[in-house]
Amino acid sequence: MKKVMFLMAVAGMFAFAACNNTPAQEEVIDTLPAEEMVEETIDTTAAEAVEAVAEEVAAEVAE
């Protein structure tokens, strides 16, 4: 009787180990990534300030 119970326990372990052993399928994404539309804004105040300083320095050097 002990041998039969031992064999049943071993068979049960193999049975439970075999459950759901299939590898997961890879998810295929067939959509292309959407291009992001980036709107550039140029801060002209900084550029104008640099130009104004450059003109002042040029005017001082010219004098």
C-alpha positions in Angstrom: 0.0 0.0 0.0 2.9 2.4 0.8 4.4 1.7 -2.7 1.1 2.5 -4.4 0.6 5.8 -2.5 4.2 6.8 -3.2 3.7 6.1 -6.9 0.5 8.0 -6.9 2.2 11.0 -5.3 5.0 10.9 -7.8 2.5 10.6 -10.7 0.5 13.6 -9.2 3.7 15.7 -9.1 4.4 15.0 -12.8 0.7 15.7 -13.6 0.7 19.1 -11.9 4.2 20.0 -13.3 2.9 19.3 -16.8 -0.1 21.7 -16.5 0.2 25.0 -18.4 3.7 24.4 -19.6 3.2 26.0 -23.0 5.4 29.1 -23.7 3.6 32.4 -23.9 3.0 33.7 -27.4 4.7 36.9 -28.3 2.4 39.8 -28.8 2.8 41.2 -32.3 2.1 44.9 -32.7 1.5 45.8 -36.3 0.8 49.5 -35.9 3.4 52.0 -36.8 4.4 54.5 -34.2 2.7 57.8 -34.6 4.9 60.7 -35.5 4.8 63.4 -33.0 4.3 66.9 -34.3 6.6 69.2 -32.5 6.0 72.9 -32.8 9.1 75.0 -32.2 8.8 78.4 -30.7 11.7 80.7 -30.9 12.3 83.1 -28.0 13.3 86.2 -29.8 13.7 88.3 -26.7 17.0 86.6 -25.7 18.4 87.0 -29.3 17.4 90.6 -29.4 19.0 91.3 -26.0 22.3 89.7 -27.2 22.2 91.8 -30.4 21.5 94.9 -28.5 24.5 94.3 -26.2 26.7 93.5 -29.1 25.7 96.7 -30.9 26.4 98.7 -27.7 29.9 97.1 -27.4 30.6 97.7 -31.1 29.5 101.3 -30.7 31.8 101.8 -27.7 34.7 100.3 -29.6 34.1 102.4 -32.6 34.2 105.6 -30.6 
